[in-house]
Amino acid sequence: MSDETILPEDSSANCFACAAGRDNQVAMICRRFLVSGRVQGVFYRASTQRQAQSQGLTGWVRNRCDGRVEVLACGDEQQLATFAKWLEIGPEYAKVSNIKITIDKPSAIPATFDVLPTA
């Protein structure tokens, strides 16, 4: 992939909340992904939702009017790293050309992982 943007890791910026109800109080962080390429009309959103749920992530995925797919994912650092690698490939018929990744601090961490309407 070309031009992938990953912000520098800053644990103080990333660790803004802790996952409630987890025995070891793993730091909960959120990242926003803007995925470019052939990512609409290829089951990217549904596949992303299944992948996120299988990894225990919360957040959402939606198509954007500009042809990209936008994802907000919340979990621990390892979960998000694994998820980001999956997003680079996506489902069978997708062809990802670029992913822009930013740190996100939502006002409330989502409790589930949902598919949202196009924005």
N, CA, C and O atoms as a printed pandas DataFrame, in Angstrom:
     atom_number atom_name residue_name chain_id  residue_number  x_coord  y_coord  z_coord
0              1         N          MET        A               1    0.836   -1.172    0.000
1              2        CA          MET        A               1    0.000    0.000    0.000
2              3         C          MET        A               1    0.877    1.230    0.000
3              4         O          MET        A               1    2.015    1.198    0.470
4              5         N          SER        A               2    0.342    2.314   -0.530
5              6        CA          SER        A               2    1.104    3.541   -0.586
6              7         C          SER        A               2    0.511    4.581    0.335
7              8         O          SER        A               2   -0.683    4.563    0.635
8              9         N          ASP        A               3    1.371    5.498    0.783
9             10        CA          ASP        A               3    0.947    6.672    1.539
10            11         C          ASP        A               3    0.158    6.350    2.798
11            12         O          ASP        A               3   -0.744    7.106    3.158
12            13         N          GLU        A               4    0.463    5.274    3.465
13            14        CA          GLU        A               4   -0.244    4.962    4.708
14            15         C          GLU        A               4    0.190    5.939    5.775
15            16         O          GLU        A               4    1.386    6.174    5.949
16            17         N          THR        A               5   -0.741    6.504    6.481
17            18        CA          THR        A               5   -0.453    7.474    7.522
18            19         C          THR        A               5   -0.748    6.851    8.869
19            20         O          THR        A               5   -1.886    6.483    9.158
20            21         N          ILE        A               6    0.277    6.733    9.688
21            22        CA          ILE        A               6    0.093    6.227   11.037
22            23         C          ILE        A               6    0.690    7.259   11.979
23            24         O          ILE        A               6    1.866    7.605   11.868
24            25         N          LEU        A               7   -0.108    7.741   12.887
25            26        CA          LEU        A               7    0.369    8.735   13.834
26            27         C          LEU        A               7    1.302    8.095   14.840
27            28         O          LEU        A               7    1.160    6.913   15.151
28            29         N          PRO        A               8    2.266    8.866   15.358
29            30        CA          PRO        A               8    3.196    8.316   16.349
30            31         C          PRO        A               8    2.458    7.857   17.595
31            32         O          PRO        A               8    1.453    8.441   18.002
32            33         N          GLU        A               9    2.978    6.809   18.180
33            34        CA          GLU        A               9    2.378    6.267   19.390
34            35         C          GLU        A               9    2.720    7.167   20.568
35            36         O          GLU        A               9    3.884    7.508   20.781
36            37         N          ASP        A              10    1.729    7.541   21.314
37            38        CA          ASP        A              10    1.892    8.344   22.512
38            39         C          ASP        A              10    0.946    7.751   23.539
39            40         O          ASP        A              10   -0.264    7.968   23.473
40            41         N          SER        A              11    1.483    7.014   24.475
41            42        CA          SER        A              11    0.625    6.282   25.394
42            43         C          SER        A              11   -0.287    7.211   26.188
43            44         O          SER        A              11   -1.400    6.823   26.545
44            45         N          SER        A              12    0.162    8.417   26.467
45            46        CA          SER        A              12   -0.712    9.314   27.213
46            47         C          SER        A              12   -1.881    9.772   26.363
47            48         O          SER        A              12   -2.969   10.004   26.891
48            49         N          ALA        A              13   -1.680    9.911   25.043
49            50        CA          ALA        A              13   -2.775   10.308   24.161
50            51         C          ALA        A              13   -3.705    9.140   23.885
51            52         O          ALA        A              13   -4.909    9.333   23.713
52            53         N          ASN        A              14   -3.158    7.927   23.841
53            54        CA          ASN        A              14   -3.953    6.747   23.521
54            55         C          ASN        A              14   -4.782    6.259   24.699
55            56         O          ASN        A              14   -5.905    5.792   24.508
56            57         N          CYS        A              15   -4.263    6.355   25.885
57            58        CA          CYS        A              15   -4.930    5.773   27.046
58            59         C          CYS        A              15   -5.808    6.810   27.722
59            60         O          CYS        A              15   -5.422    7.431   28.712
60            61         N          PHE        A              16   -6.990    6.982   27.167
61            62        CA          PHE        A              16   -7.887    7.977   27.737
62            63         C          PHE        A              16   -9.064    7.345   28.434
63            64         O          PHE        A              16   -9.867    8.048   29.048
64            65         N          ALA        A              17   -9.188    6.039   28.355
65            66        CA          ALA        A              17  -10.276    5.349   29.051
66            67         C          ALA        A              17   -9.843    3.918   29.304
67            68         O          ALA        A              17   -8.960    3.399   28.621
68            69         N          CYS        A              18  -10.453    3.292   30.270
69            70        CA          CYS        A              18  -10.186    1.880   30.513
70            71         C          CYS        A              18  -11.449    1.088   30.243
71            72         O          CYS        A              18  -12.564    1.553   30.481
72            73         N          ALA        A              19  -11.253   -0.094   29.750
73            74        CA          ALA        A              19  -12.394   -0.944   29.418
74            75         C          ALA        A              19  -13.068   -1.407   30.697
75            76         O          ALA        A              19  -12.452   -2.075   31.528
76            77         N          ALA        A              20  -14.313   -1.054   30.849
77            78        CA          ALA        A              20  -15.067   -1.442   32.039
78            79         C          ALA        A              20  -15.384   -2.919   32.000
79            80         O          ALA        A              20  -15.679   -3.475   30.942
80            81         N          GLY        A              21  -15.322   -3.546   33.149
81            82        CA          GLY        A              21  -15.725   -4.932   33.250
82            83         C          GLY        A              21  -14.650   -5.931   32.863
83            84         O          GLY        A              21  -14.899   -7.136   32.914
84            85         N          ARG        A              22  -13.486   -5.485   32.485
85            86        CA          ARG        A              22  -12.408   -6.424   32.175
86            87         C          ARG        A              22  -11.563   -6.615   33.415
87            88         O          ARG        A              22  -11.246   -5.659   34.123
88            89         N          ASP        A              23  -11.202   -7.861   33.671
89            90        CA          ASP        A              23  -10.464   -8.184   34.885
90            91         C          ASP        A              23   -9.145   -7.439   34.991
91            92         O          ASP        A              23   -8.773   -6.987   36.074
92            93         N          ASN        A              24   -8.433   -7.308   33.875
93            94        CA          ASN        A              24   -7.109   -6.713   33.937
94            95         C          ASN        A              24   -7.100   -5.239   33.538
95            96         O          ASN        A              24   -6.023   -4.665   33.378
96            97         N          GLN        A              25   -8.268   -4.603   33.373
97            98        CA          GLN        A              25   -8.371   -3.179   33.061
98            99         C          GLN        A              25   -7.440   -2.782   31.913
99           100         O          GLN        A              25   -6.601   -1.896   32.074
100          101         N          VAL        A              26   -7.582   -3.425   30.771
101          102        CA          VAL        A              26   -6.797   -3.131   29.590
102          103         C          VAL        A              26   -7.141   -1.734   29.101
103          104         O          VAL        A              26   -8.311   -1.350   29.091
104          105         N          ALA        A              27   -6.140   -0.974   28.698
105          106        CA          ALA        A              27   -6.361    0.380   28.189
106          107         C          ALA        A              27   -7.173    0.314   26.902
107          108         O          ALA        A              27   -6.816   -0.408   25.971
108          109         N          MET        A              28   -8.258    1.065   26.852
109          110        CA          MET        A              28   -9.131    1.115   25.681
110          111         C          MET        A              28   -8.742    2.343   24.861
111          112         O          MET        A              28   -8.741    3.464   25.370
112          113         N          ILE        A              29   -8.417    2.124   23.604
113          114        CA          ILE        A              29   -8.088    3.213   22.696
114          115         C          ILE        A              29   -8.973    3.101   21.467
115          116         O          ILE        A              29   -9.501    2.029   21.171
116          117         N          CYS        A              30   -9.133    4.190   20.764
117          118        CA          CYS        A              30   -9.940    4.204   19.544
118          119         C          CYS        A              30   -9.112    4.764   18.399
119          120         O          CYS        A              30   -8.326    5.695   18.574
120          121         N          ARG        A              31   -9.303    4.182   17.236
121          122        CA          ARG        A              31   -8.651    4.668   16.024
122          123         C          ARG        A              31   -9.696    4.813   14.933
123          124         O          ARG        A              31  -10.649    4.039   14.855
124          125         N          ARG        A              32   -9.499    5.817   14.094
125          126        CA          ARG        A              32  -10.363    6.031   12.929
126          127         C          ARG        A              32   -9.543    5.664   11.694
127          128         O          ARG        A              32   -8.396    6.082   11.543
128          129         N          PHE        A              33  -10.158    4.875   10.819
129          130        CA          PHE        A              33   -9.520    4.414    9.585
130          131         C          PHE        A              33  -10.326    4.937    8.402
131          132         O          PHE        A              33  -11.549    4.799    8.382
132          133         N          LEU        A              34   -9.669    5.529    7.429
133          134        CA          LEU        A              34  -10.293    5.895    6.156
134          135         C          LEU        A              34   -9.655    5.013    5.095
135          136         O          LEU        A              34   -8.476    5.157    4.772
136          137         N          VAL        A              35  -10.454    4.099    4.558
137          138        CA          VAL        A              35   -9.955    3.066    3.654
138          139         C          VAL        A              35  -10.330    3.428    2.222
139          140         O          VAL        A              35  -11.503    3.639    1.912
140          141         N          SER        A              36   -9.328    3.498    1.356
141          142        CA          SER        A              36   -9.530    3.845   -0.060
142          143         C          SER        A              36   -9.270    2.637   -0.939
143          144         O          SER        A              36   -8.586    1.691   -0.548
144          145         N          GLY        A              37   -9.829    2.692   -2.132
145          146        CA          GLY        A              37   -9.649    1.624   -3.115
146          147         C          GLY        A              37  -11.003    1.091   -3.544
147          148         O          GLY        A              37  -12.011    1.795   -3.473
148          149         N          ARG        A              38  -11.020   -0.159   -3.991
149          150        CA          ARG        A              38  -12.299   -0.796   -4.323
150          151         C          ARG        A              38  -12.838   -1.402   -3.026
151          152         O          ARG        A              38  -12.601   -2.570   -2.717
152          153         N          VAL        A              39  -13.569   -0.573   -2.278
153          154        CA          VAL        A              39  -14.023   -0.976   -0.947
154          155         C          VAL        A              39  -15.531   -0.810   -0.757
155          156         O          VAL        A              39  -16.050   -1.096    0.322
156          157         N          GLN        A              40  -16.232   -0.356   -1.780
157          158        CA          GLN        A              40  -17.692   -0.284   -1.714
158          159         C          GLN        A              40  -18.255   -1.259   -2.736
159          160         O          GLN        A              40  -17.721   -1.406   -3.835
160          161         N          GLY        A              41  -19.347   -1.927   -2.356
161          162        CA          GLY        A              41  -19.964   -2.909   -3.239
162          163         C          GLY        A              41  -19.265   -4.253   -3.239
163          164         O          GLY        A              41  -19.505   -5.078   -4.120
164          165         N          VAL        A              42  -18.396   -4.484   -2.252
165          166        CA          VAL        A              42  -17.647   -5.751   -2.176
166          167         C          VAL        A              42  -17.773   -6.387   -0.786
167          168         O          VAL        A              42  -16.937   -7.202   -0.395
168          169         N          PHE        A              43  -18.816   -6.011   -0.048
169          170        CA          PHE        A              43  -19.082   -6.535    1.297
170          171         C          PHE        A              43  -18.026   -6.122    2.317
171          172         O          PHE        A              43  -17.801   -6.816    3.308
172          173         N          TYR        A              44  -17.383   -4.990    2.066
173          174        CA          TYR        A              44  -16.344   -4.523    2.988
174          175         C          TYR        A              44  -16.923   -4.183    4.358
175          176         O          TYR        A              44  -16.347   -4.554    5.381
176          177         N          ARG        A              45  -18.063   -3.476    4.391
177          178        CA          ARG        A              45  -18.648   -3.095    5.683
178          179         C          ARG        A              45  -19.083   -4.313    6.493
179          180         O          ARG        A              45  -18.746   -4.423    7.671
180          181         N          ALA        A              46  -19.818   -5.214    5.883
181          182        CA          ALA        A              46  -20.296   -6.403    6.604
182          183         C          ALA        A              46  -19.121   -7.266    7.070
183          184         O          ALA        A              46  -19.131   -7.787    8.185
184          185         N          SER        A              47  -18.123   -7.410    6.219
185          186        CA          SER        A              47  -16.946   -8.198    6.592
186          187         C          SER        A              47  -16.162   -7.527    7.710
187          188         O          SER        A              47  -15.637   -8.197    8.600
188          189         N          THR        A              48  -16.084   -6.205    7.661
189          190        CA          THR        A              48  -15.397   -5.450    8.711
190          191         C          THR        A              48  -16.117   -5.619   10.037
191          192         O          THR        A              48  -15.480   -5.807   11.074
192          193         N          GLN        A              49  -17.446   -5.553   10.008
193          194        CA          GLN        A              49  -18.219   -5.743   11.234
194          195         C          GLN        A              49  -17.961   -7.134   11.826
195          196         O          GLN        A              49  -17.716   -7.261   13.025
196          197         N          ARG        A              50  -18.014   -8.169   10.993
197          198        CA          ARG        A              50  -17.768   -9.530   11.481
198          199         C          ARG        A              50  -16.364   -9.664   12.062
199          200         O          ARG        A              50  -16.178  -10.266   13.119
200          201         N          GLN        A              51  -15.376   -9.099   11.365
201          202        CA          GLN        A              51  -13.990   -9.183   11.828
202          203         C          GLN        A              51  -13.821   -8.458   13.160
203          204         O          GLN        A              51  -13.184   -8.977   14.077
204          205         N          ALA        A              52  -14.385   -7.272   13.264
205          206        CA          ALA        A              52  -14.280   -6.497   14.506
206          207         C          ALA        A              52  -14.946   -7.228   15.666
207          208         O          ALA        A              52  -14.382   -7.314   16.757
208          209         N          GLN        A              53  -16.135   -7.748   15.431
209          210        CA          GLN        A              53  -16.844   -8.473   16.487
210          211         C          GLN        A              53  -16.078   -9.714   16.917
211          212         O          GLN        A              53  -16.043  -10.038   18.105
212          213         N          SER        A              54  -15.466  -10.410   15.974
213          214        CA          SER        A              54  -14.712  -11.619   16.320
214          215         C          SER        A              54  -13.469  -11.294   17.143
215          216         O          SER        A              54  -12.962  -12.146   17.873
216          217         N          GLN        A              55  -12.976  -10.054   17.021
217          218        CA          GLN        A              55  -11.795   -9.634   17.785
218          219         C          GLN        A              55  -12.171   -8.892   19.068
219          220         O          GLN        A              55  -11.289   -8.450   19.805
220          221         N          GLY        A              56  -13.468   -8.750   19.341
221          222        CA          GLY        A              56  -13.904   -8.085   20.557
222          223         C          GLY        A              56  -13.808   -6.566   20.508
223          224         O          GLY        A              56  -13.754   -5.915   21.551
224          225         N          LEU        A              57  -13.788   -5.997   19.310
225          226        CA          LEU        A              57  -13.725   -4.544   19.161
226          227         C          LEU        A              57  -15.123   -3.938   19.180
227          228         O          LEU        A              57  -16.105   -4.619   18.885
228          229         N          THR        A              58  -15.207   -2.675   19.524
229          230        CA          THR        A              58  -16.447   -1.923   19.405
230          231         C          THR        A              58  -16.209   -0.769   18.447
231          232         O          THR        A              58  -15.066   -0.416   18.159
232          233         N          GLY        A              59  -17.301   -0.180   17.952
233          234        CA          GLY        A              59  -17.168    0.943   17.039
234          235         C          GLY        A              59  -18.202    0.878   15.948
235          236         O          GLY        A              59  -19.331    0.441   16.172
236          237         N          TRP        A              60  -17.810    1.319   14.747
237          238        CA          TRP        A              60  -18.734    1.315   13.616
238          239         C          TRP        A              60  -17.967    1.379   12.296
239          240         O          TRP        A              60  -16.777    1.689   12.254
240          241         N          VAL        A              61  -18.691    1.077   11.230
241          242        CA          VAL        A              61  -18.163    1.177    9.873
242          243         C          VAL        A              61  -19.254    1.781    8.998
243          244         O          VAL        A              61  -20.435    1.496    9.197
244          245         N          ARG        A              62  -18.868    2.618    8.024
245          246        CA          ARG        A              62  -19.844    3.191    7.105
246          247         C          ARG        A              62  -19.173    3.561    5.790
247          248         O          ARG        A              62  -17.979    3.855    5.740
248          249         N          ASN        A              63  -19.972    3.540    4.726
249          250        CA          ASN        A              63  -19.517    4.061    3.440
250          251         C          ASN        A              63  -19.506    5.570    3.514
251          252         O          ASN        A              63  -20.287    6.173    4.250
252          253         N          ARG        A              64  -18.624    6.175    2.754
253          254        CA          ARG        A              64  -18.615    7.623    2.601
254          255         C          ARG        A              64  -18.988    7.955    1.161
255          256         O          ARG        A              64  -18.747    7.167    0.247
256          257         N          CYS        A              65  -19.569    9.110    0.975
257          258        CA          CYS        A              65  -20.002    9.529   -0.363
258          259         C          CYS        A              65  -18.832    9.654   -1.343
259          260         O          CYS        A              65  -19.034    9.596   -2.556
260          261         N          ASP        A              66  -17.615    9.824   -0.827
261          262        CA          ASP        A              66  -16.444    9.968   -1.701
262          263         C          ASP        A              66  -15.856    8.630   -2.154
263          264         O          ASP        A              66  -14.813    8.603   -2.807
264          265         N          GLY        A              67  -16.524    7.512   -1.808
265          266        CA          GLY        A              67  -16.072    6.197   -2.255
266          267         C          GLY        A              67  -15.216    5.453   -1.249
267          268         O          GLY        A              67  -14.925    4.273   -1.447
268          269         N          ARG        A              68  -14.811    6.107   -0.185
269          270        CA          ARG        A              68  -14.025    5.437    0.848
270          271         C          ARG        A              68  -14.945    4.778    1.872
271          272         O          ARG        A              68  -16.156    5.002    1.873
272          273         N          VAL        A              69  -14.359    3.970    2.732
273          274        CA          VAL        A              69  -15.054    3.391    3.879
274          275         C          VAL        A              69  -14.385    3.965    5.118
275          276         O          VAL        A              69  -13.158    4.020    5.206
276          277         N          GLU        A              70  -15.205    4.392    6.076
277          278        CA          GLU        A              70  -14.715    4.959    7.323
278          279         C          GLU        A              70  -15.013    3.984    8.455
279          280         O          GLU        A              70  -16.105    3.422    8.537
280          281         N          VAL        A              71  -14.034    3.793    9.317
281          282        CA          VAL        A              71  -14.169    2.847   10.427
282          283         C          VAL        A              71  -13.704    3.520   11.710
283          284         O          VAL        A              71  -12.644    4.145   11.737
284          285         N          LEU        A              72  -14.488    3.396   12.765
285          286        CA          LEU        A              72  -14.047    3.753   14.112
286          287         C          LEU        A              72  -13.974    2.448   14.881
287          288         O          LEU        A              72  -14.974    1.740   15.001
288          289         N          ALA        A              73  -12.802    2.123   15.402
289          290        CA          ALA        A              73  -12.631    0.872   16.146
290          291         C          ALA        A              73  -11.991    1.167   17.492
291          292         O          ALA        A              73  -11.037    1.940   17.582
292          293         N          CYS        A              74  -12.528    0.541   18.546
293          294        CA          CYS        A              74  -12.031    0.727   19.904
294          295         C          CYS        A              74  -11.690   -0.627   20.503
295          296         O          CYS        A              74  -12.455   -1.584   20.387
296          297         N          GLY        A              75  -10.545   -0.690   21.138
297          298        CA          GLY        A              75  -10.070   -1.911   21.767
298          299         C          GLY        A              75   -8.698   -1.667   22.343
299          300         O          GLY        A              75   -8.304   -0.517   22.542
300          301         N          ASP        A              76   -7.962   -2.730   22.617
301          302        CA          ASP        A              76   -6.601   -2.537   23.114
302          303         C          ASP        A              76   -5.632   -2.461   21.934
303          304         O          ASP        A              76   -6.004   -2.722   20.790
304          305         N          GLU        A              77   -4.412   -2.106   22.227
305          306        CA          GLU        A              77   -3.398   -1.880   21.186
306          307         C          GLU        A              77   -3.216   -3.107   20.283
307          308         O          GLU        A              77   -3.149   -2.973   19.061
308          309         N          GLN        A              78   -3.136   -4.291   20.877
309          310        CA          GLN        A              78   -2.929   -5.513   20.093
310          311         C          GLN        A              78   -4.127   -5.804   19.187
311          312         O          GLN        A              78   -3.950   -6.167   18.025
312          313         N          GLN        A              79   -5.334   -5.647   19.709
313          314        CA          GLN        A              79   -6.535   -5.868   18.897
314          315         C          GLN        A              79   -6.552   -4.923   17.697
315          316         O          GLN        A              79   -6.846   -5.339   16.577
316          317         N          LEU        A              80   -6.237   -3.657   17.936
317          318        CA          LEU        A              80   -6.274   -2.678   16.853
318          319         C          LEU        A              80   -5.175   -2.916   15.826
319          320         O          LEU        A              80   -5.381   -2.672   14.637
320          321         N          ALA        A              81   -4.022   -3.383   16.261
321          322        CA          ALA        A              81   -2.947   -3.702   15.322
322          323         C          ALA        A              81   -3.349   -4.865   14.419
323          324         O          ALA        A              81   -3.120   -4.822   13.210
324          325         N          THR        A              82   -3.943   -5.895   14.996
325          326        CA          THR        A              82   -4.416   -7.044   14.215
326          327         C          THR        A              82   -5.525   -6.627   13.257
327          328         O          THR        A              82   -5.541   -7.043   12.099
328          329         N          PHE        A              83   -6.437   -5.816   13.736
329          330        CA          PHE        A              83   -7.552   -5.321   12.926
330          331         C          PHE        A              83   -7.041   -4.476   11.757
331          332         O          PHE        A              83   -7.528   -4.615   10.635
332          333         N          ALA        A              84   -6.072   -3.608   12.008
333          334        CA          ALA        A              84   -5.510   -2.763   10.948
334          335         C          ALA        A              84   -4.896   -3.615    9.838
335          336         O          ALA        A              84   -5.024   -3.287    8.658
336          337         N          LYS        A              85   -4.237   -4.698   10.214
337          338        CA          LYS        A              85   -3.663   -5.602    9.200
338          339         C          LYS        A              85   -4.765   -6.234    8.363
339          340         O          LYS        A              85   -4.614   -6.393    7.152
340          341         N          TRP        A              86   -5.888   -6.598    9.011
341          342        CA          TRP        A              86   -6.998   -7.170    8.262
342          343         C          TRP        A              86   -7.597   -6.124    7.320
343          344         O          TRP        A              86   -7.916   -6.441    6.174
344          345         N          LEU        A              87   -7.753   -4.879    7.787
345          346        CA          LEU        A              87   -8.320   -3.824    6.942
346          347         C          LEU        A              87   -7.497   -3.598    5.679
347          348         O          LEU        A              87   -8.058   -3.234    4.645
348          349         N          GLU        A              88   -6.190   -3.803    5.734
349          350        CA          GLU        A              88   -5.323   -3.633    4.569
350          351         C          GLU        A              88   -5.691   -4.614    3.457
351          352         O          GLU        A              88   -5.483   -4.326    2.279
352          353         N          ILE        A              89   -6.230   -5.758    3.829
353          354        CA          ILE        A              89   -6.595   -6.793    2.855
354          355         C          ILE        A              89   -8.089   -6.763    2.589
355          356         O          ILE        A              89   -8.519   -6.742    1.435
356          357         N          GLY        A              90   -8.886   -6.762    3.658
357          358        CA          GLY        A              90  -10.335   -6.736    3.522
358          359         C          GLY        A              90  -10.883   -8.048    2.991
359          360         O          GLY        A              90  -10.179   -9.057    2.951
360          361         N          PRO        A              91  -12.155   -8.026    2.579
361          362        CA          PRO        A              91  -12.775   -9.243    2.060
362          363         C          PRO        A              91  -12.250   -9.591    0.660
363          364         O          PRO        A              91  -11.494   -8.833    0.051
364          365         N          GLU        A              92  -12.665  -10.732    0.188
365          366        CA          GLU        A              92  -12.127  -11.311   -1.051
366          367         C          GLU        A              92  -12.100  -10.365   -2.247
367          368         O          GLU        A              92  -11.090  -10.307   -2.948
368          369         N          TYR        A              93  -13.165   -9.631   -2.501
369          370        CA          TYR        A              93  -13.247   -8.824   -3.718
370          371         C          TYR        A              93  -12.780   -7.380   -3.540
371          372         O          TYR        A              93  -12.826   -6.598   -4.489
372          373         N          ALA        A              94  -12.340   -7.025   -2.360
373          374        CA          ALA        A              94  -11.840   -5.667   -2.118
374          375         C          ALA        A              94  -10.417   -5.523   -2.640
375          376         O          ALA        A              94   -9.665   -6.493   -2.729
376          377         N          LYS        A              95  -10.073   -4.301   -2.977
377          378        CA          LYS        A              95   -8.692   -3.971   -3.341
378          379         C          LYS        A              95   -8.362   -2.645   -2.651
379          380         O          LYS        A              95   -8.704   -1.570   -3.144
380          381         N          VAL        A              96   -7.701   -2.743   -1.518
381          382        CA          VAL        A              96   -7.373   -1.570   -0.711
382          383         C          VAL        A              96   -6.118   -0.917   -1.283
383          384         O          VAL        A              96   -5.099   -1.577   -1.490
384          385         N          SER        A              97   -6.205    0.390   -1.535
385          386        CA          SER        A              97   -5.052    1.111   -2.059
386          387         C          SER        A              97   -4.389    1.998   -1.009
387          388         O          SER        A              97   -3.206    2.313   -1.131
388          389         N          ASN        A              98   -5.134    2.406    0.024
389          390        CA          ASN        A              98   -4.573    3.287    1.040
390          391         C          ASN        A              98   -5.453    3.251    2.292
391          392         O          ASN        A              98   -6.672    3.098    2.210
392          393         N          ILE        A              99   -4.814    3.393    3.438
393          394        CA          ILE        A              99   -5.546    3.549    4.698
394          395         C          ILE        A              99   -4.912    4.703    5.463
395          396         O          ILE        A              99   -3.703    4.721    5.693
396          397         N          LYS        A             100   -5.734    5.657    5.850
397          398        CA          LYS        A             100   -5.289    6.744    6.714
398          399         C          LYS        A             100   -5.785    6.420    8.116
399          400         O          LYS        A             100   -6.976    6.182    8.317
400          401         N          ILE        A             101   -4.876    6.409    9.083
401          402        CA          ILE        A             101   -5.207    6.030   10.450
402          403         C          ILE        A             101   -4.936    7.213   11.373
403          404         O          ILE        A             101   -3.859    7.808   11.344
404          405         N          THR        A             102   -5.928    7.539   12.187
405          406        CA          THR        A             102   -5.749    8.604   13.169
406          407         C          THR        A             102   -6.264    8.130   14.527
407          408         O          THR        A             102   -7.118    7.247   14.614
408          409         N          ILE        A             103   -5.729    8.732   15.571
409          410        CA          ILE        A             103   -6.207    8.463   16.923
410          411         C          ILE        A             103   -7.511    9.228   17.107
411          412         O          ILE        A             103   -7.625   10.377   16.682
412          413         N          ASP        A             104   -8.481    8.601   17.730
413          414        CA          ASP        A             104   -9.776    9.238   17.933
414          415         C          ASP        A             104  -10.127    9.181   19.405
415          416         O          ASP        A             104   -9.819    8.205   20.090
416          417         N          LYS        A             105  -10.769   10.225   19.889
417          418        CA          LYS        A             105  -11.234   10.270   21.282
418          419         C          LYS        A             105  -12.723   10.582   21.276
419          420         O          LYS        A             105  -13.117   11.727   21.499
420          421         N          PRO        A             106  -13.564    9.564   21.019
421          422        CA          PRO        A             106  -15.007    9.824   20.997
422          423         C          PRO        A             106  -15.514   10.222   22.379
423          424         O          PRO        A             106  -14.922    9.873   23.400
424          425         N          SER        A             107  -16.611   10.955   22.387
425          426        CA          SER        A             107  -17.182   11.382   23.673
426          427         C          SER        A             107  -17.673   10.177   24.482
427          428         O          SER        A             107  -17.688   10.216   25.712
428          429         N          ALA        A             108  -18.068    9.124   23.795
429          430        CA          ALA        A             108  -18.479    7.879   24.446
430          431         C          ALA        A             108  -17.979    6.710   23.606
431          432         O          ALA        A             108  -18.137    6.704   22.385
432          433         N          ILE        A             109  -17.386    5.737   24.252
433          434        CA          ILE        A             109  -16.910    4.551   23.532
434          435         C          ILE        A             109  -18.104    3.676   23.220
435          436         O          ILE        A             109  -18.867    3.335   24.123
436          437         N          PRO        A             110  -18.289    3.300   21.946
437          438        CA          PRO        A             110  -19.441    2.467   21.582
438          439         C          PRO        A             110  -19.428    1.124   22.324
439          440         O          PRO        A             110  -18.370    0.589   22.656
440          441         N          ALA        A             111  -20.616    0.605   22.569
441          442        CA          ALA        A             111  -20.742   -0.677   23.286
442          443         C          ALA        A             111  -20.750   -1.861   22.327
443          444         O          ALA        A             111  -20.483   -2.989   22.741
444          445         N          THR        A             112  -21.055   -1.622   21.041
445          446        CA          THR        A             112  -21.126   -2.682   20.039
446          447         C          THR        A             112  -20.370   -2.220   18.798
447          448         O          THR        A             112  -19.814   -1.122   18.773
448          449         N          PHE        A             113  -20.354   -3.061   17.778
449          450        CA          PHE        A             113  -19.755   -2.665   16.494
450          451         C          PHE        A             113  -20.868   -2.727   15.449
451          452         O          PHE        A             113  -21.410   -3.797   15.171
452          453         N          ASP        A             114  -21.206   -1.568   14.872
453          454        CA          ASP        A             114  -22.362   -1.457   14.003
454          455         C          ASP        A             114  -21.989   -0.984   12.601
455          456         O          ASP        A             114  -20.935   -0.385   12.387
456          457         N          VAL        A             115  -22.881   -1.268   11.654
457          458        CA          VAL        A             115  -22.807   -0.698   10.306
458          459         C          VAL        A             115  -23.737    0.510   10.303
459          460         O          VAL        A             115  -24.932    0.385   10.570
460          461         N          LEU        A             116  -23.178    1.682   10.000
461          462        CA          LEU        A             116  -23.951    2.929    9.975
462          463         C          LEU        A             116  -24.316    3.301    8.538
463          464         O          LEU        A             116  -23.715    2.790    7.593
464          465         N          PRO        A             117  -25.298    4.189    8.373
465          466        CA          PRO        A             117  -25.655    4.671    7.039
466          467         C          PRO        A             117  -24.514    5.476    6.415
467          468         O          PRO        A             117  -23.637    5.979    7.118
468          469         N          THR        A             118  -24.538    5.587    5.123
469          470        CA          THR        A             118  -23.533    6.352    4.371
470          471         C          THR        A             118  -23.506    7.797    4.851
471          472         O          THR        A             118  -24.546    8.392    5.134
472          473         N          ALA        A             119  -22.307    8.346    4.938
473          474        CA          ALA        A             119  -22.146    9.747    5.361
474          475         C          ALA        A             119  -21.539   10.577    4.246
475          476         O          ALA        A             119  -21.328   11.778    4.415
